[in-house]
Amino acid sequence: MPTLKSVLIAGTKPEAATLLHIQEQMGLQPGMSMQFMVYQVEFDRKKYYCCWSGGEIKGGEPLMTLVGQAAMEALVNLPLGNNDALIIQELRLGQTPLRNKIKTTLKRAPANSKICFLGDMQGELDGHMHTAFNVQPGTLDVAH
């Protein structure tokens, strides 16, 4: 059974306008460092680039929180991986373990794909994502 391992990518940045909205909404000082949930995921000897975005799929369209939107933009702006297509996959808890759902998504995607995992990150999925993605200590640094 191939293992799934993830490492946080530090230094990812969303679009400037989105960053400004977050700073305004959360009362943060300009220039304050923010970390978005963007990961390099290794599975079955392949690498993928994934983000965790708060939100849901409604009527076939992804509706993201502001921070979820920022995480997706940070993934898209990442100077690694393939920019040809962005896969958006909604995640929910259920009978199938979360890690199995993630592995299924990865198996269907070509290596170096960018995948945005969408869900209720502060509610239903809170505390589950870290374990499901087998997040390793440390970070991969990309300054861009």
Sequence and secondary structure as in RCSB ss.txt:
>XXXX:A:sequence
MPTLKSVLIAGTKPEAATLLHIQEQMGLQPGMSMQFMVYQVEFDRKKYYCCWSGGEIKGGEPLMTLVGQAAMEAL
VNLPLGNNDALIIQELRLGQTPLRNKIKTTLKRAPANSKICFLGDMQGELDGHMHTAFNVQPGTLDVAH
>XXXX:A:secstr
   EEEEEEET    HHHHHHHHHHHT  TT      EEEEEETTEEEEEEEEEEEEETTEEEE HHHHHHHHHH
HH SSS  S EEEEE   SSS HHHHHHHHHHHS TT EEEEEE TTTTTTTTHHHHTTEEEEEEE   
